[in-house]
């Protein structure tokens, strides 16, 4: 079921805010874009929760960049393309890799405190899929927190930047196929409109759609849903990356164990203590994430276990605590000493590889709308994201989009008055389902039927079940974020399952047990979703 807006409104009856550039999302992509755009425009950054409640803040591993003489752009480009399994865009990969060093150097100038060796040089780690140790990190295993703090401080110091926290964006406002701002809500002021000459979506990912996830609860795919309803093109939404190692304690919240731990030599073992990864892949624990996740599932199936173990005992307690202080603290809260006993781990949904299509400036298919960060499909990741390529993608495209959005305002004055828009939604006569029950069931359904391993009949079943729930929930008008989030999750969950059903092959993070090999003849292509589409449209690579 497709409905243009989630809530009825008449703009001339609502309070409104006017700005040059609206940025939806306060993670690394949104903040870097705000800093860039503030050089030539007034900027309003809107955050769904407090500014730092984002996937950025929880990112552990680090940022991939070529800064060592023995490394090379060619190697980083090769590793990224290899991991992308034939769907990456060469120009996007080259852009990010070649602009990455400058983005790291400016962060250092702004005060980012990256970890260093005893001689004062930057410390580099190695992660899965990388040919060299090229991952810079901060605070051991809290790179995202340091990045968020650094960029947040710079953004708050810029006079043209305003920040609005605890504000939910329901929908993008459009006139004649162009974005003119957004419909927003806060508990204090209720519904209001934000009119902007350019809008940047940096709203993050969709991990909360799955029962097992490393993402915070706010990652409910809101940006993908509102962009699709507004008419922007989405690409390859079946591509969802699952991280192989999250702490598995039955009944407890999952917690990410960074890939950097395996980069420091940790081994995966099964319940009998057997190291199994060399049986599956020549890169063993440092194979790409999709490979490691599937190997863990296979070994769990062989041994009849609910999880495997990450063995870090070679580091010793003090060594582990020094390198990964945050992970160590979490392990100790669960009664685990990683220097003395293996950590129980299990794969979880981690990163939305597909997203809102955009070009090398971050421009989406909808005029005056940009997409950056995890919400975007830039072409960098293709069918699978190389470890630690996400933060650098957000930095590079955040700067590019912010600069481009500000430059497009030059010579154009603001409209003399706000446009009058209205949306009417007829009352529903259908029964309302129990929202918490549907939310829990949806997340379990997507994990079970559209998770790490997929098969046609179960994907079709998932689409049918989501359609049933949607019939009773997408026709309703809710008056608070939990209802709007659930509607967004239903729409994007259906897109993911339908796209996974359409792609009849295995490629990157998309693994079909009924089509276990890649099919370059028929499926080395993108799947695009225009607004209201019930089937994707293949597009050339």
N, C-alpha and C positions, 0 to 999 in steps of 0.2 A: 504494500500500500504506500502510495507516494502523496505527501502533502507538502505544499510549498513552505508554509510557516508552522511552527509549533504552537504559536499563541496568537489570538486575534488582536489587532491593534489599529489605531488611527494615529498617525504621527503628529497631526496637528493638535491632538489632545494630550500628548505626552511631553514631559520635560525633555530637553535635548542638550547635548554637548557637541560642540563643533571643534574639530582639530584638523591639522593638515594631514597627519599620518596616524592611523590607528594600528597598534600592534597588539594582537590577541595572543597572549602567552608571555610568561616572564622567565623562561629558561634561557640557555645560552644563545639560541638563535634569535629570540625576541630581543634580548638585551643588546647583543652585538648589532642587530639591525637598528635599534633605537639610537645607539651611540653614533652609528654612521649617518642616520637620517637627521640627527640633531644638528649636523653641520649646516643644514640649509632649510630646516622646517621645524614647526612645532609638532611634538610627538606625544601621543598618549599611549602608555603601556597598560593593558588591562590583564589582571591575573585572577584566575578562578578562585584560588585560595590566597594565602600569603605569598609574596613574590617568590620565595625560594621553594615552595612546595611543587616540585617538578621532577621529571626524570633526570634532568641535569644535576640537581643537588645530590641525588643518590648514586650517581655514576662513580664507579670505583677505579677501574683499570687505568685509564689515561687517555692520551691524545697521540695519534700516530703522525709522525712527521720525519722528514729526512733532514737531519742536522749533523750527521757524522760522516767523515770523509770516506769511510769504507762502504757506506750505503749510497744509494742513488735514486733519483726520481724514477728511472727506468724499472728498478726493482720494485719500488712501491706500486707503480702503475701495474706491473705484471702481476703482483700478488693480489691487487684489488680486482683486476679483470679475471684472474683465475678463479677467485672466490665467487665472483658474480655469475659464473656459469653461462656465459654467452649473452646475457641480457644487459650488461652495463653499457653505458654510453661513453665512448672513448674520450670525447671532448670534456664531459663532466669529470671523468677520472683525472685527466691531465690537469684540468683547472684546479681541482682540490689539492692534488699532490703538489703541484708547483707553487701554489699560493700558501700552502700550509706553514712553511718556515716563517714567513712574514707575520702570520697571525700569532704564532708562538712568541716571536720576538716582541711584538707590541704588548702582549699580555705581561711579559717580564718587565717591560718599561712601566706598565700600569701597576706593578707591584705583586703580580702572581708569584707565589712562593713554591716553585717546583722543587722536587727533591734533587739533591746533588750528591756527588761522590765526595770523599774526604779531601780531594784536591780542588773542590769547588766547581768542577764541571758538572753539567746536567747528567743525572742518572737516567739510563734508558733500560726499559724492560722489553722482553719479547713475548708475544702472544700468538695464539693459534693462527696459522695461515701466513704469517710474516716470515720473510727470509732473513731478516736482520732484527736486532734489538733496536727498535725505533720508537718506543712508546715512552713519552715523558709523563711523569705522574707527580702528584702532590700529596703531602701528608700521609705518605705510604699508600693508603687505599681510599683516599677521599678527594680524588681529583675534581670531581664534580662540585663538591662543596667549596673548594678553593676557587674554582672558576666562577661559580655563582657569586661568591662574596666579592671577588675582584671586579667582575663586570657590573654587579649591582652597585658597588661604590662609585664606579666611574659614571654610571647612568644617573645616579642620584645627585652627582655633582654638576650635571649639565642642566643649565637653566631652562632650555627648551623642552626638557623631558618631564612629563608628569606621569605619576604611577597611581593606578587605581586598583586596589586589592579587594579580594572577596567580592568579585563581580562576575556574574555568570553571563556569558554571551549565548543567547538563544539561537539567533539566526543572522545571516548577512542580509542587508537590505540591498535590493537591486532595482534599477530603472533601465529599461531598454537594453538589457544585457550587460550592464556595467554595475560594479559594486560601488555603493555610495556610503557604506558604513555598516552599522550593526544594531540589532535590538538587544538591549542589555537589561540586567536585573540585579538589584542588591536587596538584602533584607530591610535596610533602612528606607530606601527611596522607592522601592518597587520597580516597575517597568519604566525604562526610558530609552531614548535613542541616542546613538553616537553617529554624527555625520562626519565623514572623512573623505578627503580627496583621493587618498590611497589607503588601502587596508592590507596589512600583512598578517597572515595566519601562521602563528608559531605555537600552535595549541597542543603539540605533543602527540603521543601515540595511543595505542588501543589495548595495552596489556591487560587491563581490568576486565576485558571481555572473557578472559579465560580463568578457570578456577585456580590453576597453578600459575603464578606470575611473580616476576621480580619487581613489577611496577607499583607505584603508590596507587591508592584507590581512585585518584582523580583522573587516571588515564583511561577515560571512557569514550574515546574516539569522537568527541564533540566536533572538532574541526573538520574531520573527514565527512561527518554527516551533514553539517551545515553547508559545506562547500558543494557537496553533491546535490543537496536540495536547491542551492542557488544556481546550479547549472555548470559548475566547474567540472572538468574531466578528472576522474580518478584512474590510476594505472596500477596494474598488477597487485591488487589488494589481497590476492591469495597468498602472497609472500609474507609470512609472519615468521620471524626468527625466534627459536627457542634456545635459551641458554642452558648448557648441559649441567651446570653445577649450582644448585641452590640447596641450602641446608634443609634436610628432610627430617623433621620431627613430627610424628603424627599429631594432628590437631593444632599445631603451632603455625604462625605466619611464616611464609617462606622468606628466606634471606639470601641474597646473591653472594656467591663465592667467586670473586673476580677471576677471569681468565689469567690474570697476572700470576695467580698462585701456581697454576700449571706451568706458566712461563718460568717460574723459579724452581721448577723440577718436581712438583707434586705429581703423584701417580694415581691413576684410578684402579681400584681393586674391587673385587666382588666380595660376597659374604664369607668366602673361604680364604680370602687374602690373595687371590690370584690376580696378577696384573694382566688385564685382558685387551687393552687398546692395541698393542702390537699385532694381535691376531687379526685386526680389522683394517688397519691403515698404516702405511709406512711412517707417517708423521706422528703416530701414536696420540698422546694427549694433546699435541699441538696441531692436530688436524682441524679444519674449519668446524665451526660450532654445529652446523647441521649434521655433519658426519659424527661428531662425538655424541650428540644427543641421541641419534639413532642407534649407535653402538651401545650406549648405556641401556636403552630399551631392550635391545637384543639380548644383552647379558642378563638383564633382569628376568627376561622370559626364560632363558636357559636355566637360571638358578632359582626361579620361583620367588624372587625377592621384590620388595616394594621400592628398593633403592640400592645404590652401590656406595662406595666410600672413596673419599679423596685423602690420600696418604701423604701428609706433609711432615712426617716425623724426622726426616733427614735435616730439616731446618732447626730443630730443637725449639723449646718454648721461647727462649729469649730472642732467637733469630726470627721466629714467626711474629712475635709480638712487636718487634722493631720494624719489620717490613710491612706488616698488615695489622696495625693497631685496632682499627675498627672491626675487622673480621674477628680478630682475637677476642675482643670484648664481647661480641655476640656469641661466639662459641662458648665462652666461659659462662654466659648467662644460661646456656643450655646444659651446663655441666660438662662440657667437652674441653679437654686440653689438647689443642691441635699439635703441640709439640710431642705429645705422648700417645695420642690415640687418633685413628682416622676419623674424618668428618663424614657423617651420612649425607649423601647428596642425591638429587633427583632433578631432571630437566624441568624448566618452567618457561612460559611465554615471556619474551624479553623485549623484542623490538619490532615495530611495524616497518617492514622493508618497503612495501608498496605505499601509495599515498596519493596526494593531489599532484597531478602532473605540473611541472614548471620547467622553464628554460634556464639558461645559464645566468640570467639575472634574477631568477626567482619568480618571474611572471607566470601566473597560471593562465588557463584558457579563458578565464572570465576577466574582462577588462577592469583594470584598477584593483585587481586582487593578486597578491603575492602569496606563495606558500614556501615556508622554510622550516628547517629542522626535521624532526621525526614525522610531522604531518605531511611533508612533501615527498614527492618522487622526483629526484633530480637526475636520476640515471647513474649515480655513483655506485650504488650497491648492486644493481641488477637483480639477480635471484637470491642473493645472500650477502649480508654485510660482513666485511672483514673487520675483525676485532679492532676497537679503538678508532674506527673511521667515522663514527657518528658525531663526536664532539667537534672534530676538525671540519666536517661537512657543515655543521651548524655555524661555526665561526666564519668560514669562507663565504657561504651563501647568505648568512646574516648581513655581513658587510656589503656584499654585492647588491642585495635587495634593498637595503636601507639607502645606499647611495643612489641607486637607480630610481627609487620612489621619490626621493627628494629632488633629484635632477628633473624629473618629469613635471614637477610643480612650477619650475622656473618659467616666468612669463605668463602664468595663468592665475588669475585672481579667484578668490572663493566665490561661489554662487551668492547672489544677493539675499536669498532666503532659502530656508530648508524646504525640500520638496514634500508634497502631501501624498502620503502612501497609506493604504489601508488593506487589511486582511481580515476576511470573515471566515469563521469556522462554524459550521452548523452543529448544534448540540447532538450528542450521541445517544442513541436509544439502546445500545448494547450493554451487556453486563460488564462491570469492571473487574478484572482479574486481580488477584492478590499480588501486589507489586514486589514485595520482598521475595516471595516464592518464585515468581517469574525470573527475577534477577538471578537468584541462586541457581535455578534450573537452566537458564540460558548459559551461564558461565560453565556449568558442568557439561552441558550439551556441546558447546564449542570445544572444550578441552577433550572430550571423549570422541567427537565425530569430525572435528576439523583441527585437531592438534598436530602432534609430530608425525603421526602416520594417518593417512587418509585412504578411503576406499569409496567408490562410487555410490553404492546403495546407502551407506551411512551419511554421506554428504547430502544425498537426495532427501533422506529422512530428516536431516537437520533443517533443510530449507522448508519442508512441509510443517515442521513443528514451529519454526520461527514465524512462518506465515500465519499459523493459527493464533499465536500470541499477538502478532501484529494486528490482526483483525479486531481484537478487543482492546488494544492499547494505543495504536497509532491514530485512532479516531477521537481520542480523548484530549481534553485541554487540562493540563496540570498547572499548578501555580507555584511550584518550587523545584529546585534543581534535581532531586531524586527522580521525579517523573520525567523531566526533560532528558536526563542522562540515560534512563532506561529506553526511551524512545530512540535516542541516538544509537545506543548499543544494539537495539533490535535491527535498525536499518543497516548499520555497518556489519553486524554479525551476519546478516543475510547476504550482503555483498561478498564477504569473505567466503562463505560456504558455497555460494553459487559460482564464484570465480574458481574455487578449488575443484568444483565438480566439472567445470568447463575445461580446465587444463588437464588433458588426458595424457600425462607424462609425469616423470619425476625430474625436477630441476631445482638445484639449490635447496632452499628450505622447504620446498613443496615436494612431499614424498607421497606417491600413490602406490599402495601395495598391489593394486590391480594393473598399474602401468609403471613398473619399477625401473624403467630406463628412460633416458632423455631421448626425445624425438625431434631432432633438428630440422627434419623435412617439414613437419606439420606444426610444430609448437615452439620453434625458436622465434617467438614473436611476443609482443606485449598484448595484454588484454585491457582495453580501455572501457570505462564505464561513464558514458554521458548521463546527464540527469534523466531520471525516470526509466532508465534502461533496465530490463529484466534479464537481458543476456549481454555479455561483454562483446565488444567489437575488436577483433584482432587488428593489431597495428604492427608494421614492420619494425624490426630492430634497427 
